[in-house]
Amino acid sequence: MPDHQFSPATGISAKAVAAGLLTALVGYASSVAVVIHGLTAVGASMEQVISGLVLVGFSMGLVAMGLSLHRRKPISIAWTTPGMALLAATGPVEGGFSAAVGAFVVTGLLIVVVGLWSPLGRWVGAIPKPLANAMLAGILLKLCLAPFLAVGQAPGVALLVLATWAVVGRVARLYAVPAAVAVALGAMVLEAPGGGALSGMVWPSVALIEPRFTWEAMVGIALPLFVVTMASQNIPGLAVLATYNYAPPTRPIFLATGAASAVTALAGAPTVNLAAITAALCASPDADPNPARRWQAAFVGGMGYVLFAALAGVTATMVTRSPPVLIEAVAGLALVGAFGGALMGAVQEEDKRTAALVTLLVTASGLSFGGIGSAFWGLLLGGAMHLLHHRPAVLRPAE
């Protein structure tokens, strides 16, 4: 049913409010460990992690509230979980966290350019989908192995977390990762009696960070982060909305998310984009039978993210003080679904499978050359393999 046939919205929908709160809870609890792990991997201090969480909460929330209210469509906004996994796989960069912040700023500006200049968006869309999916799968592979590697280092807690994820996922898949996160945090608190896990907790605050624009960070972080955000978040997010017959104009979405990302990056906040995984919670009939009232779910979800910003100090303190292997395990569980989808998208087309596998393997290898991370080299070498087997018509010899 096209948008113009939606019946007018009247009143506040209790179902939409409940769906919005669920969206914020699931979106935050399922992947906040990935965000914290990604920021610390590129050199963020505790204060900088908290600052980033505060600002990204406001960024996601306010942009979602503004777009959904203005357009009267369930436009959900999220942080780039695959992008944070990219940071975790990349590790420290020359220039420290300031260089990573510079890359965040450039990524936001590139998204703004997509909103202003459509050819850039078409170029990103022209990257063969198997290669984009393969790069994402290579980025996620190491993190998705972590839950099972953790069994060898902390068998008791790791097996409990895995069992919780498996059992809850059998009953209610949506709650599997939040339940595993709750068990992991509970185990950490029990191992630090007397509130030791939260002693010395840093309260939410914002710390401005002077960005550094280095070649290594631009090529190793900004470019792959932009591609991953567009290919794995924004494009699928638009597809989810289209599934439920919503077709919002992309220009204001890209301008708002790109500008918000570029500005909040100066306080360490990661990139924000259209929600992909949780978008269906707000756009489906479960949010409200009347499609014209589902925008309220995205609006309330945005309010939830703003409220979660106040918990940045508690969240960052607990996560960063828990055993690293445990946090990697929880983060890995949160990304298993995304890894499966990316892997399937990478190998489905037989004629592009070899190039996709080259992209995946090079990305997963952790190859670093000239200070540039493996995601770039994976996409470059996989692209070269793709061109070798799929030369443009103008390059083919005459028959």
Secondary structure by P-SEA (a helix, b strand, c coil): cccccccccccccaaaaaaaaaaaaaaaaacaaaaaaaaaaacccaaaaaaaaaaaaaaaaaaaaaaaaaacccccccccaaaaaaaaaaccccccaaaaaaaaaaaaaaaaaaaacaaaaaaaaaccaaaaaaaaaaaaccccaaaaaaaaacaaaaaaaaaaaaaaaaccccaaaaaaaaaaaaaaaaaccccccccccccbbbbbbbbbbcaaaaaacaaaaaaaaaaccaaaaaaaaaaacccccaaaaaaaaaaaaaaacccccccccccccccccccccccccccccaaaaaaaaaaaaaaaccaaaaaaaaaaaccaaaaaaaaaaacaaaaaaaaaaacccccaaaaaaaaaaaaacccccccccaaaaaaaaaaaaaaaacccccccccc
